[in-house]
Amino acid sequence: MKAQVKWVDQERFLGLTDSNNSVVMDADKSVKSAPSPMELILMGLGGCSSVDVIGILEKARQKVVDCHVDIQAERADAVPAVFTKIHLNFVVKGTAVKEAHVKRAVELSADKYCSVAMMLGKGGVEITHSYEIIEA
């Protein structure tokens, strides 16, 4: 895997991947023209975990019609302002979705499959999870 980050202007940068995708990042909090690098980490965690959860639920033949994950994070007050705690709440909407399957999917993602969560956890970030099921 390879990537490149190119300075655009001020505190804005363009990230380019070897898969020919790009994303703009902006660290200037007053402008908010793009996600900050730390926000991208949270989105990466949410994306990685969501891929796992949906894949596991599909294999369990659960009838999911929508899923999103709300993520809240706390950061250290000092520099470097690393994440100290992150909480992910999965909201799964479907028909007759069994709680046991959702619980298992979230646990497997957290404990076994999500590479982003594993990296953050090894870096000392406390990651917690919860879930809600909404009948469609």
QUIPE-V484424 format. One record per pair of residues at least 4 apart in sequence whose ideal C-beta (glycine too) atoms are under 8 Angstrom apart, sorted by the first residue. I is the first residue (numbers start at 1). J is the second residue. D is the distance in Angstrom with one decimal. If there is no record, write none. Layout:
BEGIN
i:I j:J d:D
i:I j:J d:D
END
This chain:
BEGIN
i:1 j:18 d:6.6
i:2 j:17 d:7.6
i:2 j:18 d:4.2
i:3 j:15 d:6.2
i:3 j:16 d:6.6
i:3 j:17 d:5.1
i:3 j:18 d:6.7
i:4 j:15 d:7.4
i:4 j:16 d:4.7
i:5 j:13 d:5.2
i:5 j:14 d:7.1
i:5 j:15 d:5.0
i:5 j:16 d:7.5
i:5 j:25 d:7.7
i:6 j:13 d:6.5
i:6 j:14 d:4.8
i:6 j:15 d:8.0
i:6 j:16 d:6.8
i:7 j:12 d:7.9
i:7 j:13 d:5.6
i:8 j:12 d:4.4
i:8 j:13 d:6.0
i:8 j:14 d:5.4
i:8 j:24 d:7.3
i:10 j:28 d:5.9
i:10 j:31 d:7.5
i:11 j:26 d:6.0
i:11 j:27 d:4.1
i:11 j:28 d:4.1
i:11 j:31 d:7.8
i:12 j:24 d:6.5
i:12 j:25 d:7.0
i:12 j:26 d:4.6
i:12 j:27 d:7.9
i:12 j:28 d:7.2
i:12 j:31 d:7.9
i:12 j:33 d:6.5
i:12 j:34 d:6.6
i:13 j:24 d:7.4
i:13 j:25 d:4.9
i:13 j:26 d:7.7
i:13 j:27 d:7.9
i:14 j:22 d:6.0
i:14 j:23 d:7.6
i:14 j:24 d:5.7
i:14 j:25 d:7.7
i:15 j:22 d:6.3
i:15 j:23 d:4.8
i:15 j:24 d:7.6
i:15 j:25 d:6.1
i:16 j:21 d:7.6
i:16 j:22 d:5.1
i:17 j:21 d:4.7
i:17 j:22 d:7.2
i:23 j:34 d:7.7
i:23 j:35 d:7.6
i:23 j:40 d:6.9
i:24 j:33 d:7.3
i:24 j:34 d:4.0
i:25 j:34 d:5.6
i:25 j:35 d:6.3
i:25 j:36 d:6.4
i:25 j:37 d:5.3
i:25 j:40 d:6.4
i:26 j:31 d:6.0
i:26 j:32 d:7.0
i:26 j:33 d:4.8
i:26 j:34 d:4.1
i:26 j:35 d:7.4
i:26 j:36 d:6.5
i:27 j:36 d:5.4
i:27 j:37 d:6.7
i:28 j:32 d:7.7
i:28 j:33 d:7.6
i:29 j:36 d:7.6
i:35 j:39 d:4.0
i:35 j:40 d:5.2
i:35 j:43 d:6.9
i:36 j:40 d:7.2
i:37 j:41 d:6.9
i:38 j:42 d:7.0
i:38 j:75 d:7.4
i:38 j:81 d:7.8
i:38 j:83 d:7.5
i:39 j:43 d:6.4
i:40 j:44 d:6.1
i:41 j:45 d:6.5
i:41 j:83 d:7.4
i:41 j:116 d:7.7
i:41 j:120 d:7.7
i:42 j:46 d:6.4
i:42 j:71 d:5.2
i:42 j:73 d:5.8
i:42 j:86 d:7.2
i:43 j:47 d:6.0
i:43 j:71 d:8.0
i:44 j:48 d:6.1
i:44 j:116 d:5.2
i:45 j:49 d:6.2
i:45 j:71 d:6.8
i:45 j:86 d:6.7
i:45 j:88 d:7.2
i:45 j:114 d:7.4
i:45 j:116 d:4.6
i:45 j:117 d:6.1
i:45 j:120 d:6.6
i:45 j:127 d:8.0
i:46 j:50 d:5.9
i:46 j:69 d:4.7
i:46 j:71 d:5.1
i:46 j:88 d:6.7
i:47 j:51 d:6.4
i:48 j:52 d:6.9
i:48 j:109 d:7.9
i:48 j:114 d:4.7
i:48 j:115 d:6.2
i:48 j:116 d:4.2
i:48 j:117 d:6.9
i:49 j:53 d:6.2
i:49 j:69 d:6.3
i:49 j:88 d:6.0
i:49 j:90 d:7.8
i:49 j:106 d:7.9
i:49 j:109 d:4.8
i:49 j:110 d:7.3
i:49 j:114 d:4.9
i:49 j:116 d:7.5
i:49 j:117 d:6.3
i:50 j:54 d:6.0
i:50 j:67 d:6.5
i:50 j:68 d:7.8
i:50 j:69 d:5.5
i:50 j:90 d:7.6
i:51 j:55 d:6.1
i:52 j:56 d:6.1
i:52 j:105 d:7.1
i:52 j:108 d:6.7
i:52 j:109 d:3.6
i:52 j:113 d:4.5
i:52 j:114 d:5.6
i:53 j:57 d:6.3
i:53 j:67 d:6.8
i:53 j:69 d:7.8
i:53 j:90 d:5.9
i:53 j:92 d:7.6
i:53 j:102 d:7.7
i:53 j:105 d:4.6
i:53 j:106 d:6.0
i:53 j:109 d:5.4
i:54 j:58 d:6.2
i:54 j:64 d:6.7
i:54 j:67 d:5.8
i:55 j:59 d:6.5
i:56 j:60 d:6.4
i:56 j:101 d:7.7
i:56 j:104 d:7.1
i:56 j:105 d:3.8
i:56 j:108 d:5.8
i:56 j:109 d:7.2
i:57 j:62 d:4.3
i:57 j:64 d:5.3
i:57 j:67 d:7.9
i:57 j:92 d:7.2
i:57 j:97 d:7.4
i:57 j:101 d:6.0
i:57 j:102 d:6.9
i:57 j:105 d:5.2
i:58 j:62 d:7.2
i:58 j:64 d:7.3
i:60 j:98 d:7.9
i:60 j:101 d:4.6
i:60 j:104 d:7.8
i:60 j:105 d:7.4
i:62 j:94 d:6.1
i:62 j:97 d:4.9
i:62 j:98 d:6.7
i:62 j:101 d:5.3
i:62 j:102 d:7.7
i:63 j:94 d:4.8
i:63 j:95 d:4.3
i:63 j:96 d:6.5
i:63 j:97 d:6.7
i:63 j:136 d:7.8
i:64 j:92 d:5.9
i:64 j:93 d:7.0
i:64 j:94 d:4.1
i:64 j:97 d:6.3
i:65 j:93 d:5.5
i:65 j:94 d:5.3
i:65 j:95 d:7.2
i:65 j:136 d:4.9
i:66 j:92 d:7.7
i:66 j:93 d:4.1
i:66 j:94 d:7.6
i:66 j:136 d:7.6
i:67 j:90 d:6.7
i:67 j:91 d:6.8
i:67 j:92 d:5.0
i:67 j:93 d:6.9
i:68 j:90 d:7.8
i:68 j:91 d:5.4
i:69 j:88 d:5.2
i:69 j:89 d:6.7
i:69 j:90 d:5.0
i:69 j:91 d:7.3
i:70 j:88 d:7.5
i:70 j:89 d:4.7
i:70 j:91 d:6.9
i:71 j:86 d:6.5
i:71 j:87 d:7.1
i:71 j:88 d:5.4
i:71 j:89 d:7.8
i:72 j:86 d:7.3
i:72 j:87 d:4.9
i:72 j:89 d:8.0
i:73 j:83 d:5.3
i:73 j:85 d:6.8
i:73 j:86 d:4.6
i:73 j:87 d:7.7
i:74 j:83 d:7.1
i:74 j:84 d:5.2
i:74 j:85 d:4.4
i:74 j:86 d:7.7
i:75 j:81 d:4.5
i:75 j:82 d:6.6
i:75 j:83 d:5.7
i:75 j:84 d:6.4
i:76 j:80 d:7.2
i:76 j:81 d:5.3
i:76 j:82 d:5.3
i:76 j:83 d:8.0
i:76 j:84 d:5.5
i:77 j:81 d:7.3
i:82 j:123 d:7.3
i:82 j:124 d:7.8
i:82 j:125 d:7.5
i:83 j:120 d:6.7
i:83 j:125 d:4.8
i:84 j:124 d:7.7
i:84 j:125 d:6.6
i:84 j:126 d:6.8
i:85 j:125 d:7.0
i:85 j:126 d:4.7
i:85 j:127 d:7.8
i:85 j:128 d:7.5
i:86 j:120 d:6.9
i:86 j:125 d:5.9
i:86 j:126 d:7.4
i:86 j:127 d:5.0
i:86 j:128 d:7.5
i:87 j:127 d:7.6
i:87 j:128 d:4.8
i:87 j:129 d:7.4
i:87 j:130 d:7.2
i:88 j:127 d:7.2
i:88 j:128 d:7.5
i:88 j:129 d:5.1
i:88 j:130 d:7.6
i:89 j:129 d:7.6
i:89 j:130 d:4.7
i:89 j:131 d:6.8
i:89 j:132 d:6.9
i:90 j:102 d:7.2
i:90 j:106 d:5.8
i:90 j:129 d:7.2
i:90 j:130 d:7.4
i:90 j:131 d:4.3
i:90 j:132 d:7.3
i:91 j:131 d:7.4
i:91 j:132 d:4.9
i:91 j:134 d:6.6
i:92 j:97 d:5.9
i:92 j:102 d:5.4
i:92 j:131 d:6.4
i:92 j:132 d:7.1
i:92 j:133 d:5.3
i:92 j:134 d:7.1
i:93 j:97 d:8.0
i:93 j:133 d:7.7
i:93 j:134 d:4.3
i:93 j:135 d:7.8
i:93 j:136 d:5.3
i:94 j:133 d:7.5
i:94 j:134 d:7.9
i:94 j:135 d:7.7
i:94 j:136 d:5.4
i:95 j:135 d:7.1
i:95 j:136 d:5.1
i:96 j:135 d:7.8
i:97 j:101 d:6.8
i:97 j:102 d:6.3
i:97 j:133 d:5.3
i:97 j:135 d:7.8
i:98 j:102 d:7.2
i:99 j:103 d:6.0
i:99 j:133 d:6.1
i:100 j:104 d:6.2
i:101 j:105 d:6.2
i:102 j:106 d:6.4
i:102 j:131 d:5.2
i:102 j:133 d:5.9
i:103 j:107 d:6.3
i:103 j:131 d:6.9
i:104 j:108 d:6.1
i:105 j:109 d:6.4
i:106 j:110 d:6.2
i:106 j:129 d:5.1
i:106 j:131 d:5.4
i:107 j:111 d:5.7
i:107 j:129 d:7.7
i:108 j:112 d:5.1
i:108 j:113 d:5.9
i:109 j:113 d:5.2
i:109 j:114 d:4.9
i:109 j:117 d:7.3
i:110 j:114 d:6.6
i:110 j:117 d:6.0
i:110 j:127 d:6.9
i:110 j:129 d:5.4
i:114 j:118 d:6.5
i:115 j:119 d:6.4
i:116 j:120 d:6.4
i:117 j:121 d:5.9
i:117 j:127 d:5.7
i:118 j:122 d:6.3
i:119 j:123 d:6.5
i:120 j:125 d:4.2
i:120 j:127 d:6.3
i:121 j:125 d:6.1
i:121 j:127 d:5.8
END
